[in-house]
Structures are given as C-alpha cells and as structure tokens.
C-alpha cells in the first residue's frame, strides 16, 4: 500500500459515488453497480482503498444485480485490489443499506463465497446467517490433505491452527494472551504459507470463558483490521470443535463485540452493529 501512486489529476475518468461504512471498525467503501457498469481495475481498487491516495478502507464492497435469484450480489475487493469471496462485516453493512432502501426486513445476498440471509435484529443490529462452515481440507482450500482440526503448522509462538472456510479460508490459532502476539510480523508469513494456495485469513484467539472469546485478525490482502466477520465465525467454529467454547459466544475484536452462534444445523449466525460514516464522489482514474 505504501507505494501506491496518487491518481493523475489530469486523467480522471468518470466520477464514482461511494458510501463509507464500517462494522465495529472494519471499514468499507461501498459502490453501487446495479444501474451502471463498473469495471474497477486492480490498480484503481488499490488506490481507492489506500488511506493516503484514496478514500481508504479494509475492503471495497460492490453492490450488483443478483445473479441467481437473490436480492443483490455483493462483490468484495481487498485493500490490495485482489478479489475476495466473502466479507461478514461488509455483508452486514450492505444488508442494512439495501434494507433501508427497500423497506425489507430480510434479504438474500449472493457472494462468490455463497449466498447468505440477512435479517433485521433488535436495537439497530443486523443478523447474518452465514451458512454452514466448511471443514473439509479441499473446501478451505489446503494444498494437501490435512486434518483441519490440527493443521500442524507453526510460526514462533503460534502453532497447530484449526482450518475453517466461511466462503473464504481461515486459520485459527489459540493462544493464552492474544495481545502478546506480534501479528504484524507473523500475519503476512502465515497468510502466504504454502499450505494455503489461495492465502488465508489468520485469527489469533484467546479463550476468556466458554461464552466469551478475544480475537485479533490478520486479513488476507488487507493486513491487521479492527474486526473480521468471517474470522469471528471461523473462530467460534474452531473453538467449539476443539471443545473450548459453547456454541453461542461473544467475540470481542479490536473494534467491538459480535454475537455469534453455530447452530445445530451447522449454520453460523453473526449479529452486530452497522455504522454510516460519510458519502462522497471519487474521481476514478482513467
């Protein structure tokens, strides 16, 4: 991100309206491509996400027309411009925006990682049924067959994570003190570990009680973020699989709390807040 050049002021393309939103500090630039074509290059996406040369965000969310019978399709771009399959906090933000527009209290939102169901919850919160966690090694995916409950990799004080897919890949490490982990140095190495052909999101989880987990996250393509919704889903699933947590728990992330449940049918339900920051127009480089 540090080497992203500023957009040329003499070569602007079309103006690009956007909304800035966040879910417990995990922040997004939201674009609407339902009525206009939007071909956002990797370079343009990277500049838009840059906190000096662009608007700045962890991910870019693109609202599109549905592809398979849903209410909308949500595309996701990481801060490095790469495409992501899913974004839990992001889908909550987009759901709130579209429910406000349409007056609906429930939406089916399609993503590259699968469709999810968004529902209004009390006190201004939004609940997302993220669907079932995927636990087979091919689904995460891994580069070779491994027991996903014990992946058997390590880096410094971190070892033996649990592998989970929530439409995107996660490696969940359990530690006695989440604050003590040098995530800025370890995160990028683990993200690019040879076991993860599509890279991985890295979660560091401390068990405070069976109903309360502390999580920090290194997001694939974005780095350390204040929160990660799919990461919180993966963390709860991993903790339950290891016998460390109940199936319902509070996940405390750097930006705040999410209420999580892994139901008996295998679906992961995430409930949390949504915040609107500002809206504006960005001059899309041509």
Residue pairs with C-beta under 8 A, 6 or more apart in sequence:
1 46
1 49
1 50
1 51
1 79
1 80
4 46
4 47
4 50
4 52
4 53
4 54
5 47
5 53
6 47
6 53
7 47
7 53
7 54
7 283
7 285
8 285
9 283
11 285
11 286
12 283
12 284
12 285
12 286
13 283
13 284
13 285
13 286
14 284
15 281
15 282
15 283
15 284
16 31
16 38
16 48
16 281
16 282
16 283
16 284
17 31
17 32
17 279
17 280
17 281
18 29
18 30
18 31
18 55
18 279
18 280
18 281
18 282
19 29
19 30
19 97
19 276
19 278
19 279
20 27
20 28
20 29
20 30
20 55
20 57
20 276
20 277
20 278
20 279
20 280
21 27
21 28
21 30
21 93
21 97
21 274
21 275
21 276
21 277
22 28
22 89
22 93
22 226
22 255
22 275
22 277
23 89
23 90
23 92
23 93
23 227
23 229
23 255
23 272
23 273
23 274
23 275
24 89
24 226
24 227
24 253
24 255
24 256
24 257
24 258
24 272
24 273
25 225
25 226
25 227
25 253
25 254
25 255
25 256
26 58
26 59
26 89
26 90
26 225
26 226
26 227
26 228
26 229
26 255
27 56
27 57
27 58
27 226
27 277
28 57
28 58
28 59
28 60
28 61
28 87
28 89
28 90
28 93
29 48
29 49
29 55
29 56
29 57
29 59
29 60
29 61
30 60
30 61
30 63
30 93
30 94
30 97
31 38
31 40
31 60
31 61
31 62
31 63
32 62
32 63
33 62
33 63
33 64
33 75
34 63
34 64
34 65
34 72
38 62
40 48
40 60
40 62
40 77
40 284
41 81
42 81
42 82
43 81
43 285
44 81
44 284
44 285
45 60
45 77
45 81
46 79
46 80
46 81
47 53
47 54
47 285
48 54
48 55
48 57
48 60
48 282
49 55
49 56
49 57
49 58
49 59
49 60
49 77
49 78
49 79
49 80
49 81
50 56
50 79
54 282
55 280
55 282
57 79
58 78
58 79
58 219
58 222
58 225
58 226
59 76
59 77
59 78
59 79
59 84
59 87
59 90
59 222
60 76
60 77
61 74
61 75
61 76
61 87
61 90
61 93
61 94
62 74
62 75
62 76
62 77
63 72
63 73
63 74
63 94
63 97
63 98
64 72
64 73
64 74
64 75
65 72
65 73
66 72
66 73
66 110
67 73
67 110
68 110
68 115
69 108
70 107
70 108
70 109
70 110
70 115
71 98
71 102
71 104
71 107
71 108
71 109
72 94
72 98
72 107
72 109
72 110
73 109
73 110
73 111
74 87
74 90
74 91
74 94
74 109
74 110
74 111
75 83
75 111
75 112
76 83
76 84
76 85
76 86
76 87
76 90
76 111
76 112
77 83
77 84
78 84
78 219
78 220
78 221
78 222
79 221
79 222
79 223
80 221
80 222
82 221
83 112
84 112
84 168
84 220
84 221
85 111
85 112
85 113
85 167
85 168
86 111
86 112
86 113
86 114
86 116
86 130
86 166
86 167
86 168
86 230
87 111
87 229
87 230
88 128
88 130
88 166
88 228
88 229
88 230
88 231
88 232
88 233
88 270
89 227
89 228
89 229
89 272
90 229
91 109
91 111
91 116
91 118
91 128
91 229
92 118
92 126
92 128
92 229
92 270
92 272
92 274
93 274
94 109
95 107
95 109
95 118
95 126
95 128
96 126
96 274
98 104
98 107
98 109
99 105
99 107
99 118
99 120
99 126
105 119
105 120
106 117
106 118
106 119
106 120
107 117
107 118
108 115
108 116
108 117
108 118
109 115
109 116
109 117
109 118
111 167
112 167
113 166
113 167
113 168
114 131
114 167
115 131
116 128
116 129
116 130
116 131
117 128
117 129
118 126
118 127
118 128
118 129
119 126
119 127
119 128
119 129
120 126
120 127
121 127
121 271
124 273
124 274
125 271
125 272
125 273
125 274
126 271
126 272
126 273
126 274
127 269
127 270
127 271
128 229
128 269
128 270
128 271
129 267
129 268
129 269
130 166
130 167
130 229
130 230
130 233
130 267
130 268
130 269
130 270
131 166
131 167
131 267
131 268
132 265
132 266
132 267
132 268
133 164
133 165
133 166
133 233
133 234
133 237
133 262
133 266
133 268
134 140
134 164
134 165
134 166
134 167
135 148
135 163
135 164
135 165
135 237
135 241
136 148
137 144
137 145
137 146
137 147
137 148
137 163
139 165
140 148
140 163
140 164
140 165
140 169
140 170
140 196
140 200
141 165
141 169
141 196
141 197
141 198
142 148
142 151
142 163
142 195
142 196
142 197
143 194
143 195
143 196
143 197
144 195
146 152
146 163
146 195
148 162
148 163
148 164
149 162
149 241
149 242
150 160
150 162
151 160
151 161
151 162
151 163
151 171
151 195
152 160
153 159
153 160
153 161
153 171
153 190
153 193
153 195
154 160
155 186
155 189
155 190
156 182
156 186
157 175
157 180
157 181
158 173
158 175
158 181
158 186
158 190
158 204
159 173
160 173
161 171
161 172
161 173
161 238
162 171
162 172
162 234
162 237
162 238
162 241
162 242
163 169
163 170
163 171
163 172
164 170
164 172
164 233
164 234
164 237
164 238
165 234
166 230
166 233
166 234
166 268
167 230
168 201
168 220
168 230
169 196
169 198
169 199
169 200
169 201
169 220
170 200
170 201
170 202
170 203
170 230
170 231
170 234
170 235
170 238
171 190
171 193
171 196
171 200
171 201
171 202
171 203
172 203
172 205
172 234
172 235
172 238
172 239
173 202
173 203
173 204
173 205
174 205
174 206
174 207
174 238
174 239
174 242
174 244
175 181
175 204
175 205
175 206
176 206
177 206
178 204
178 205
178 206
178 214
178 215
178 216
179 216
181 204
181 216
183 202
183 204
183 216
183 218
183 224
184 223
184 224
186 202
186 218
187 202
187 218
187 223
187 224
188 218
188 223
190 200
190 202
190 218
191 199
191 200
191 201
191 202
191 218
191 220
192 199
193 200
199 220
199 221
200 220
201 217
201 218
201 219
201 220
201 228
201 230
201 231
201 234
202 217
202 218
203 215
203 216
203 217
203 228
203 231
203 234
203 235
203 238
204 215
204 216
204 217
204 218
205 213
205 214
205 215
205 235
205 238
205 239
206 213
206 214
206 215
207 213
207 239
207 244
207 245
208 214
208 252
210 244
210 245
210 246
210 249
211 245
211 246
211 248
211 249
211 250
212 249
212 250
212 252
213 235
213 236
213 239
213 245
213 249
213 250
213 251
213 252
214 252
215 231
215 232
215 235
215 251
215 252
215 253
216 224
216 253
216 254
217 224
217 225
217 227
217 228
217 231
217 253
218 224
219 225
219 228
219 231
225 254
226 253
226 254
226 255
226 256
227 253
227 254
227 255
227 256
227 258
228 253
229 258
229 270
229 272
232 251
232 253
232 258
232 260
232 270
233 260
233 262
233 268
233 270
235 251
235 260
236 245
236 247
236 249
236 251
236 260
236 261
236 262
236 268
237 262
237 268
239 245
239 249
240 246
240 247
240 262
247 261
247 262
247 263
247 264
248 259
248 260
248 261
248 262
249 260
250 257
250 258
250 259
250 260
251 257
251 258
251 259
251 260
256 272
256 273
257 272
258 270
258 271
258 272
259 270
259 271
259 272
260 268
260 269
260 270
260 271
261 268
261 269
262 268
262 269
263 269
